[in-house]
Amino acid sequence: QVQLVESGGGLVQPGGSLRLSCLVSGINITDSTILWYRQGPEKSRELIADIFSDGVAYYADSVKGRFTVSRDNAKNTIYLQMNGLKPEDTAVYYCNTAWKSRDLWGQGTLVTVSS
């Protein structure tokens, strides 16, 4: 069974940093593309970053230069380092992957950027 579990969210002041984790079980992250989405209050879900099996990462313009995706292959975990956080980054953050034609999601982790 494939599972994704996000963690690391919380309350942070504008300009601060957080690191989110996505622990993946059931598949090897080195064989998969893992995506990070977010959904802010009264907003649609937005793709913000992804990391391919070869380790190459892509970013949405809204987070480029501030967010960085990385992975720890030994821990089968994907990280989203978020720096320079803004109030508009407030959202529930999800990791996602496709497996055997199924779209799999974690439960999400809430990030609140506020003073």
C-alpha positions as CSV (number, residue, x, y, z in Angstrom):
1,Q,0.0,0.0,0.0
2,V,1.3,3.4,-1.0
3,Q,1.1,6.2,1.6
4,L,2.2,9.8,1.7
5,V,2.4,11.6,5.1
6,E,3.1,15.3,5.3
7,S,4.4,17.0,8.4
8,G,6.2,20.2,9.4
9,G,3.5,22.8,9.1
10,G,2.7,25.5,11.6
11,L,2.5,29.2,12.4
12,V,5.3,31.4,11.1
13,Q,5.8,35.1,10.9
14,P,6.2,36.8,7.5
15,G,9.8,36.4,6.2
16,G,10.2,33.2,8.2
17,S,11.0,29.7,7.1
18,L,9.6,26.2,7.5
19,R,10.6,22.8,6.2
20,L,7.8,20.4,5.2
21,S,8.4,16.7,4.9
22,C,6.6,14.1,2.9
23,L,7.3,10.6,4.1
24,V,6.5,8.1,1.3
25,S,5.9,4.4,1.9
26,G,5.2,1.6,-0.5
27,I,7.2,3.0,-3.5
28,N,10.7,4.3,-3.9
29,I,10.9,8.0,-4.4
30,T,13.8,7.5,-6.8
31,D,11.4,5.7,-9.1
32,S,8.6,8.3,-8.8
33,T,7.7,11.9,-9.5
34,I,6.5,13.6,-6.3
35,L,4.5,16.8,-6.4
36,W,3.8,19.5,-3.9
37,Y,0.4,21.3,-4.0
38,R,-1.2,23.8,-1.8
39,Q,-4.7,25.0,-1.2
40,G,-5.2,28.4,0.4
41,P,-8.5,29.7,1.9
42,E,-11.2,29.9,-0.7
43,K,-8.6,29.1,-3.4
44,S,-8.3,26.2,-5.8
45,R,-5.5,23.7,-5.3
46,E,-2.2,24.9,-6.9
47,L,0.8,22.9,-8.1
48,I,3.9,24.6,-6.7
49,A,6.7,22.2,-7.1
50,D,7.7,18.7,-8.3
51,I,10.7,16.5,-8.3
52,F,11.3,13.8,-10.8
53,S,12.8,10.5,-10.3
54,D,16.1,11.8,-11.6
55,G,16.1,14.5,-8.9
56,V,15.3,17.4,-11.2
57,A,12.9,19.8,-9.7
58,Y,10.5,22.4,-11.1
59,Y,8.8,25.3,-9.4
60,A,5.8,27.5,-10.0
61,D,6.5,31.2,-10.5
62,S,4.8,32.0,-7.2
63,V,7.4,30.1,-5.2
64,K,10.5,30.1,-7.4
65,G,13.6,31.4,-5.6
66,R,12.0,31.0,-2.2
67,F,11.1,27.3,-2.0
68,T,13.4,24.3,-2.6
69,V,12.5,20.7,-3.0
70,S,14.9,18.0,-2.0
71,R,14.9,14.4,-1.0
72,D,16.5,11.9,1.3
73,N,16.6,8.6,-0.6
74,A,17.6,6.6,2.5
75,K,14.5,8.0,4.4
76,N,12.3,7.9,1.3
77,T,11.3,11.4,2.2
78,I,10.7,14.5,0.1
79,Y,11.3,17.9,1.7
80,L,9.9,21.4,0.8
81,Q,12.1,24.1,2.3
82,M,10.2,27.3,2.4
83,N,12.0,30.6,2.9
84,G,10.8,34.2,2.8
85,L,7.3,33.2,3.6
86,K,4.5,35.6,2.8
87,P,0.9,35.8,4.1
88,E,-0.3,34.6,0.7
89,D,1.6,31.3,1.3
90,T,-0.9,30.4,4.0
91,A,-2.4,27.1,2.8
92,V,-2.7,23.4,3.4
93,Y,0.2,21.8,1.7
94,Y,-0.1,18.3,0.1
95,C,2.3,15.9,-1.5
96,N,1.0,13.8,-4.4
97,T,2.1,11.0,-6.7
98,A,0.6,8.8,-9.3
99,W,0.8,5.0,-8.8
100,K,-0.9,2.4,-11.0
101,S,-3.2,5.0,-12.5
102,R,-4.2,6.2,-9.1
103,D,-3.8,9.7,-7.9
104,L,-2.5,9.5,-4.3
105,W,-2.5,12.3,-1.7
106,G,-1.3,12.8,1.8
107,Q,-3.6,14.3,4.4
108,G,-2.0,17.7,4.2
109,T,-0.2,20.0,6.6
110,L,-1.3,23.5,7.4
111,V,1.0,26.4,7.1
112,T,-0.1,29.8,8.4
113,V,1.9,32.9,7.8
114,S,0.9,35.7,10.0
115,S,2.2,38.3,12.4
